[in-house]
Amino acid sequence: GCIRSFSLSYNGEIGDIGISAIVRELPPSLSELGLDECGIGDVAGEHLLAWAGKSSKSLLLCIEGNRFSQNLRKRFITLSDRSKNIKLVI
């Protein structure tokens, strides 16, 4: 089988380094990713945005309660607005 849903939400100690490493290993089969309140800033957010932008499948991305700048938040929203495949909870 393949992983379709993965959540690390509410693990605030993961932070940018942990999430950046995890994002590099996420399988293309993923359709739901939960990273609410994981202490993520713009460093990992950039990796996450790039990964989500490559997704060709329907994707639910939950990233509430992190430390993204307003600029990065707007870029996530723009990606979600432009892609019919990405549903965003930010």
TIRO-2110 file (N, C-alpha, C; in Angstrom, 1 decimal):
// TIRO-2110
0.8, -1.2, 0.0, N, 1, A
0.0, 0.0, 0.0, CA, 1, A
0.9, 1.2, 0.0, C, 1, A
0.2, 2.4, 0.0, N, 2, A
0.9, 3.6, 0.0, CA, 2, A
0.2, 4.6, 1.0, C, 2, A
1.0, 5.5, 1.5, N, 3, A
0.5, 6.4, 2.5, CA, 3, A
-0.3, 7.5, 1.8, C, 3, A
-1.5, 7.7, 2.3, N, 4, A
-2.4, 8.8, 1.7, CA, 4, A
-2.6, 9.9, 2.7, C, 4, A
-2.4, 9.7, 4.0, N, 5, A
-2.6, 10.7, 5.0, CA, 5, A
-1.5, 10.6, 6.0, C, 5, A
-1.0, 11.8, 6.4, N, 6, A
0.1, 11.8, 7.4, CA, 6, A
0.0, 13.1, 8.2, C, 6, A
0.0, 13.0, 9.5, N, 7, A
-0.1, 14.1, 10.4, CA, 7, A
0.9, 14.1, 11.5, C, 7, A
1.5, 15.3, 11.7, N, 8, A
2.4, 15.5, 12.8, CA, 8, A
1.9, 16.7, 13.6, C, 8, A
0.7, 17.0, 13.4, N, 9, A
0.1, 18.2, 14.1, CA, 9, A
0.3, 18.2, 15.6, C, 9, A
0.5, 19.4, 16.1, N, 10, A
0.6, 19.6, 17.6, CA, 10, A
1.9, 19.0, 18.1, C, 10, A
2.9, 18.9, 17.3, N, 11, A
4.3, 18.6, 17.8, CA, 11, A
5.2, 19.8, 17.6, C, 11, A
5.1, 20.7, 18.4, N, 12, A
5.7, 22.0, 18.3, CA, 12, A
7.2, 22.0, 18.3, C, 12, A
7.8, 20.9, 18.7, N, 13, A
9.3, 20.8, 18.8, CA, 13, A
9.9, 20.4, 17.5, C, 13, A
9.1, 20.0, 16.5, N, 14, A
9.7, 19.6, 15.2, CA, 14, A
10.4, 20.7, 14.5, C, 14, A
9.7, 21.8, 14.4, N, 15, A
10.4, 23.0, 13.8, CA, 15, A
10.8, 22.9, 12.4, C, 15, A
11.6, 23.9, 12.0, N, 16, A
12.0, 24.0, 10.6, CA, 16, A
12.9, 22.9, 10.2, C, 16, A
13.9, 22.5, 11.0, N, 17, A
14.8, 21.5, 10.6, CA, 17, A
14.1, 20.1, 10.4, C, 17, A
13.3, 19.8, 11.4, N, 18, A
12.6, 18.5, 11.3, CA, 18, A
11.6, 18.4, 10.1, C, 18, A
10.8, 19.5, 9.9, N, 19, A
9.9, 19.5, 8.8, CA, 19, A
10.6, 19.5, 7.5, C, 19, A
11.6, 20.3, 7.4, N, 20, A
12.4, 20.4, 6.1, CA, 20, A
12.9, 19.0, 5.7, C, 20, A
13.4, 18.2, 6.7, N, 21, A
13.8, 16.8, 6.4, CA, 21, A
12.7, 15.9, 6.0, C, 21, A
11.6, 16.1, 6.7, N, 22, A
10.4, 15.2, 6.4, CA, 22, A
9.8, 15.5, 5.0, C, 22, A
9.7, 16.8, 4.7, N, 23, A
9.1, 17.1, 3.4, CA, 23, A
9.9, 16.5, 2.2, C, 23, A
11.2, 16.4, 2.4, N, 24, A
12.0, 15.8, 1.3, CA, 24, A
11.6, 14.4, 1.1, C, 24, A
11.1, 13.7, 2.1, N, 25, A
10.8, 12.3, 2.0, CA, 25, A
9.3, 11.9, 1.8, C, 25, A
8.4, 13.0, 1.6, N, 26, A
7.0, 12.7, 1.5, CA, 26, A
6.7, 12.0, 0.2, C, 26, A
5.9, 10.9, 0.2, N, 27, A
5.6, 10.2, -1.0, CA, 27, A
4.6, 11.0, -1.9, C, 27, A
4.7, 10.7, -3.2, N, 28, A
3.7, 11.4, -4.1, CA, 28, A
2.3, 10.9, -3.9, C, 28, A
2.1, 9.8, -3.2, N, 29, A
0.7, 9.3, -3.0, CA, 29, A
-0.1, 10.1, -2.0, C, 29, A
0.6, 10.9, -1.2, N, 30, A
0.0, 11.7, -0.1, CA, 30, A
-1.2, 12.6, -0.6, C, 30, A
-2.3, 12.5, 0.1, N, 31, A
-3.4, 13.4, -0.3, CA, 31, A
-3.9, 14.2, 0.9, C, 31, A
-3.3, 14.0, 2.1, N, 32, A
-3.6, 14.8, 3.3, CA, 32, A
-2.4, 14.9, 4.1, C, 32, A
-2.0, 16.1, 4.5, N, 33, A
-0.9, 16.4, 5.3, CA, 33, A
-1.2, 17.4, 6.4, C, 33, A
-1.1, 16.9, 7.7, N, 34, A
-1.4, 17.7, 8.8, CA, 34, A
-0.1, 18.2, 9.5, C, 34, A
0.1, 19.5, 9.5, N, 35, A
1.3, 20.1, 10.2, CA, 35, A
0.9, 21.3, 11.0, C, 35, A
-0.3, 21.2, 11.7, N, 36, A
-0.8, 22.3, 12.5, CA, 36, A
0.1, 22.4, 13.7, C, 36, A
0.5, 23.6, 14.1, N, 37, A
1.2, 24.0, 15.3, CA, 37, A
2.4, 23.1, 15.5, C, 37, A
3.3, 23.1, 14.5, N, 38, A
4.5, 22.3, 14.5, CA, 38, A
5.8, 23.2, 14.7, C, 38, A
5.6, 24.5, 15.0, N, 39, A
6.7, 25.4, 15.1, CA, 39, A
7.4, 25.7, 13.8, C, 39, A
6.7, 25.6, 12.7, N, 40, A
7.3, 25.8, 11.4, CA, 40, A
7.4, 27.3, 11.1, C, 40, A
8.5, 27.8, 10.6, N, 41, A
8.7, 29.1, 10.1, CA, 41, A
8.9, 29.1, 8.6, C, 41, A
9.4, 30.2, 8.0, N, 42, A
9.5, 30.3, 6.6, CA, 42, A
10.6, 29.4, 6.0, C, 42, A
11.6, 28.9, 6.7, N, 43, A
12.6, 28.0, 6.2, CA, 43, A
11.9, 26.7, 5.7, C, 43, A
11.2, 26.1, 6.6, N, 44, A
10.5, 24.8, 6.2, CA, 44, A
9.3, 25.1, 5.4, C, 44, A
8.7, 26.3, 5.6, N, 45, A
7.5, 26.7, 4.8, CA, 45, A
7.8, 26.8, 3.3, C, 45, A
9.0, 27.2, 3.0, N, 46, A
9.4, 27.3, 1.6, CA, 46, A
9.5, 25.9, 1.0, C, 46, A
10.1, 24.9, 1.7, N, 47, A
10.2, 23.6, 1.3, CA, 47, A
8.8, 23.0, 1.1, C, 47, A
7.9, 23.2, 2.0, N, 48, A
6.6, 22.7, 2.0, CA, 48, A
5.8, 23.3, 0.8, C, 48, A
6.0, 24.6, 0.5, N, 49, A
5.3, 25.3, -0.6, CA, 49, A
5.8, 24.7, -1.9, C, 49, A
7.1, 24.5, -2.0, N, 50, A
7.6, 23.9, -3.3, CA, 50, A
7.1, 22.4, -3.5, C, 50, A
7.0, 21.7, -2.4, N, 51, A
6.5, 20.3, -2.5, CA, 51, A
5.0, 20.3, -2.9, C, 51, A
4.2, 21.2, -2.2, N, 52, A
2.8, 21.2, -2.5, CA, 52, A
2.6, 21.7, -4.0, C, 52, A
3.4, 22.6, -4.5, N, 53, A
3.3, 23.1, -5.8, CA, 53, A
3.5, 22.0, -6.9, C, 53, A
4.2, 21.0, -6.5, N, 54, A
4.5, 19.9, -7.5, CA, 54, A
3.4, 18.8, -7.4, C, 54, A
2.5, 18.9, -6.5, N, 55, A
1.5, 17.8, -6.3, CA, 55, A
0.5, 17.8, -7.5, C, 55, A
0.4, 16.7, -8.1, N, 56, A
-0.6, 16.5, -9.2, CA, 56, A
-1.9, 15.9, -8.7, C, 56, A
-1.9, 15.4, -7.5, N, 57, A
-3.1, 14.8, -6.9, CA, 57, A
-3.9, 15.8, -6.0, C, 57, A
-5.1, 15.5, -5.7, N, 58, A
-5.8, 16.3, -4.7, CA, 58, A
-5.1, 16.2, -3.4, C, 58, A
-4.9, 17.4, -2.8, N, 59, A
-4.2, 17.5, -1.6, CA, 59, A
-4.9, 18.4, -0.6, C, 59, A
-5.0, 17.9, 0.7, N, 60, A
-5.5, 18.7, 1.8, CA, 60, A
-4.3, 19.0, 2.6, C, 60, A
-4.0, 20.3, 2.8, N, 61, A
-2.8, 20.7, 3.5, CA, 61, A
-3.2, 21.6, 4.7, C, 61, A
-3.0, 21.1, 5.9, N, 62, A
-3.4, 21.7, 7.2, CA, 62, A
-2.2, 22.3, 7.8, C, 62, A
-2.0, 23.6, 7.9, N, 63, A
-0.8, 24.2, 8.4, CA, 63, A
-1.1, 25.4, 9.3, C, 63, A
-2.2, 25.3, 10.1, N, 64, A
-2.5, 26.4, 11.0, CA, 64, A
-1.6, 26.5, 12.2, C, 64, A
-1.5, 27.6, 12.7, N, 65, A
-0.8, 27.8, 14.0, CA, 65, A
0.8, 27.8, 13.9, C, 65, A
1.3, 28.0, 12.7, N, 66, A
2.8, 28.0, 12.6, CA, 66, A
3.3, 29.5, 12.5, C, 66, A
4.6, 29.7, 12.3, N, 67, A
5.2, 31.0, 12.4, CA, 67, A
5.5, 31.5, 11.0, C, 67, A
4.6, 31.3, 10.0, N, 68, A
4.9, 31.8, 8.7, CA, 68, A
4.8, 33.4, 8.6, C, 68, A
5.6, 34.0, 7.8, N, 69, A
5.5, 35.4, 7.5, CA, 69, A
4.2, 35.7, 6.7, C, 69, A
3.7, 36.9, 6.7, N, 70, A
2.5, 37.2, 6.0, CA, 70, A
2.8, 37.0, 4.5, C, 70, A
4.0, 37.2, 4.0, N, 71, A
4.3, 37.0, 2.6, CA, 71, A
4.2, 35.5, 2.3, C, 71, A
4.7, 34.6, 3.1, N, 72, A
4.6, 33.2, 2.8, CA, 72, A
3.2, 32.7, 2.9, C, 72, A
2.5, 33.2, 3.9, N, 73, A
1.0, 32.9, 4.0, CA, 73, A
0.3, 33.2, 2.7, C, 73, A
0.5, 34.4, 2.2, N, 74, A
-0.1, 34.8, 1.0, CA, 74, A
0.3, 33.9, -0.2, C, 74, A
1.5, 33.5, -0.2, N, 75, A
1.9, 32.6, -1.3, CA, 75, A
1.3, 31.2, -1.2, C, 75, A
1.1, 30.7, 0.0, N, 76, A
0.3, 29.5, 0.2, CA, 76, A
-1.1, 29.7, -0.3, C, 76, A
-1.7, 30.8, 0.0, N, 77, A
-3.1, 31.0, -0.4, CA, 77, A
-3.2, 31.2, -1.9, C, 77, A
-2.3, 31.9, -2.5, N, 78, A
-2.2, 32.0, -3.9, CA, 78, A
-2.1, 30.6, -4.6, C, 78, A
-1.3, 29.8, -4.1, N, 79, A
-1.1, 28.4, -4.7, CA, 79, A
-2.4, 27.7, -4.6, C, 79, A
-3.1, 27.8, -3.5, N, 80, A
-4.4, 27.1, -3.3, CA, 80, A
-5.4, 27.6, -4.2, C, 80, A
-5.5, 29.0, -4.3, N, 81, A
-6.4, 29.6, -5.2, CA, 81, A
-6.2, 29.2, -6.7, C, 81, A
-5.0, 29.1, -7.1, N, 82, A
-4.7, 28.8, -8.5, CA, 82, A
-4.8, 27.3, -8.8, C, 82, A
-4.7, 26.4, -7.8, N, 83, A
-4.8, 25.0, -8.1, CA, 83, A
-6.1, 24.4, -7.6, C, 83, A
-6.8, 23.8, -8.5, N, 84, A
-8.0, 23.1, -8.1, CA, 84, A
-7.8, 21.9, -7.2, C, 84, A
-6.5, 21.4, -7.2, N, 85, A
-6.2, 20.2, -6.5, CA, 85, A
-5.9, 20.5, -5.0, C, 85, A
-5.5, 21.7, -4.6, N, 86, A
-5.1, 21.9, -3.3, CA, 86, A
-6.1, 22.6, -2.4, C, 86, A
-6.4, 22.0, -1.3, N, 87, A
-7.3, 22.6, -0.3, CA, 87, A
-6.4, 23.0, 0.9, C, 87, A
-6.5, 24.2, 1.4, N, 88, A
-5.6, 24.7, 2.3, CA, 88, A
-6.3, 25.1, 3.6, C, 88, A
-5.8, 24.7, 4.8, N, 89, A
-6.3, 25.2, 6.0, CA, 89, A
-5.1, 25.9, 6.7, C, 89, A
-5.1, 27.2, 6.7, N, 90, A
-3.9, 28.0, 7.2, CA, 90, A
-4.4, 29.0, 8.3, C, 90, A
END
